[in-house]
Amino acid sequence: MYTEIGSNKTKSIFLIFGFIGFVLGLGWLLSYVFDNSVIFPIAVVIALVQAFVSYFYADSIALAASGAEEAPRKEPFMDLHRVVENLAITAGVPKPRVYVITDASPNAFATGRDPQHAAVAITTGLLDRLEKPELEGVIAHELSHVGNYDIRVMTIVVVLVGVVSLLSDFFLRSLWWGGGRSRRDNNGGDNGQLMLILGIVALVLAPLAAGLIQLAVSRKREYLADASGALLTRYPEGLARALEKIAKDPNQLQHLSSATNHLYIEDPIKNRQSWFASLFSTHPPIEDRIKRLREMTSHS
C-alpha cells in the first residue's frame, strides 16, 4: 500500500503535465486547421490555468457539481461527524470536511488534493439506509482514498475531462459553421485536406481519450480503497453489506456528471445492462468487490 501511495503522488504530477501537453498539442493542431496563430497561445494559457485550477480548486468544483453542502456539527449530523472523526484518527489523517448531498440515492465520495485539504460527501439516502457498521465501512473506504492520495489524482481528472470536452465541443461547432475552411482553401491541396481531417478526428476522439484516462485511474483505486478501508474497520462485512444496499437501490442520483462519476464509491449511473456499456464504467463490477471483501472475512 505504501508503494501505491508513492505511485499515486508521482502519477498525479505526470497527469498534470500530460494534460498540459495534450491541450498544447490540440491547440497546435487547431491553429493549423483554422490557419490562426492566436489559437496556440490561447491553448497555452488554457492549459496553464486549468492545471492550476485542477490542483487547487477541483475539490470545490466537484462538490459544487454534486450539489453538496457542508454538514453543520449538530443534529441530525452529529453521529456522522463522530464516525468520520473516529475513523480519521484511526487512519492517521486529519478529519476531512464533511458534506451532505440531499439525494435519495445512496452514495458517497471523497475529494481534495491531499489529506490536509480533503472532504467527504455523503448522500442523505446513504445516511437513511445504512446501519452504523455499514456507514463506517463506507467512510473508511473514502478515508482510504484520502490516505492513499487517490483523491489528488481522481480530483484532477474532474477538471481534465471537463475542459477537454468543452474545447472539443467548441471547436467542433466552429468547424460545423465553416471556421476551418481558411487553411483548406489557402492550401488547396492534399496536405490541407489531411490536416483538416486530422483536426476533426482529434476533436472527436479527445473526449474519449480523456474518458479512458478517467477509467484507468478509477478502477484499480476502488479495489485498493476497499481493502484498506476494510483493514481500517477490521470488519469487511460492513462495507460488503453497504455495497449490496447501494447496488440494489433503484434511485438514480440527481446530479450526474461524466466528470465526477468516477469519484463516487459506486457508479451512480444505474442499470448498465450491456457488456459494452459496462466496459466504460468508472468502477469495477460491484459483485467482484463484494466477493473480495467476503474473502477477506473468511481468511481472517
Secondary structure as the mmCIF struct_conf table of DSSP 4:
data_model
#
loop_
_struct_conf.conf_type_id
_struct_conf.id
_struct_conf.beg_label_comp_id
_struct_conf.beg_label_asym_id
_struct_conf.beg_label_seq_id
_struct_conf.end_label_comp_id
_struct_conf.end_label_asym_id
_struct_conf.end_label_seq_id
HELX_RH_AL_P HELX_RH_AL_P1 TYR A 2 VAL A 33
TURN_TY1_P TURN_TY1_P1 PHE A 34 ASP A 35
TURN_TY1_P TURN_TY1_P2 SER A 37 VAL A 38
HELX_RH_AL_P HELX_RH_AL_P2 ILE A 39 PHE A 56
TURN_TY1_P TURN_TY1_P3 TYR A 57 TYR A 57
HELX_RH_AL_P HELX_RH_AL_P3 ALA A 58 SER A 66
TURN_TY1_P TURN_TY1_P4 GLY A 67 GLY A 67
STRN STRN1 ALA A 68 GLU A 70
HELX_LH_PP_P HELX_LH_PP_P1 ALA A 71 PRO A 72
BEND BEND1 ARG A 73 LYS A 74
TURN_TY1_P TURN_TY1_P5 GLU A 75 PRO A 76
BEND BEND2 PHE A 77 PHE A 77
HELX_RH_AL_P HELX_RH_AL_P4 MET A 78 ALA A 91
TURN_TY1_P TURN_TY1_P6 GLY A 92 GLY A 92
BEND BEND3 VAL A 93 VAL A 93
HELX_LH_PP_P HELX_LH_PP_P2 PRO A 94 PRO A 96
STRN STRN2 ARG A 97 ILE A 101
BEND BEND4 ALA A 104 SER A 105
STRN STRN3 ALA A 108 GLY A 112
BEND BEND5 ARG A 113 ASP A 114
HELX_RH_3T_P HELX_RH_3T_P1 PRO A 115 HIS A 117
STRN STRN4 ALA A 118 THR A 123
HELX_RH_AL_P HELX_RH_AL_P5 THR A 124 ARG A 129
HELX_RH_AL_P HELX_RH_AL_P6 LYS A 132 GLY A 147
TURN_TY1_P TURN_TY1_P7 ASN A 148 TYR A 149
HELX_RH_AL_P HELX_RH_AL_P7 ASP A 150 TRP A 176
TURN_TY1_P TURN_TY1_P8 TRP A 177 GLY A 180
HELX_RH_AL_P HELX_RH_AL_P8 ARG A 181 ASN A 187
BEND BEND6 GLY A 189 GLY A 189
HELX_RH_AL_P HELX_RH_AL_P9 ASP A 190 THR A 233
TURN_TY1_P TURN_TY1_P9 ARG A 234 ARG A 234
HELX_RH_AL_P HELX_RH_AL_P10 PRO A 236 LYS A 248
HELX_LH_PP_P HELX_LH_PP_P3 ASN A 251 LEU A 253
BEND BEND7 GLN A 254 HIS A 255
TURN_TY1_P TURN_TY1_P10 SER A 258 THR A 260
HELX_RH_3T_P HELX_RH_3T_P2 ASN A 261 LEU A 263
STRN STRN5 TYR A 264 TYR A 264
BEND BEND8 ILE A 265 GLU A 266
BEND BEND9 PRO A 268 ILE A 269
BEND BEND10 SER A 274 SER A 274
HELX_RH_AL_P HELX_RH_AL_P11 TRP A 275 LEU A 279
TURN_TY1_P TURN_TY1_P11 PHE A 280 PHE A 280
BEND BEND11 THR A 282 HIS A 283
HELX_RH_AL_P HELX_RH_AL_P12 ILE A 286 HIS A 299
#
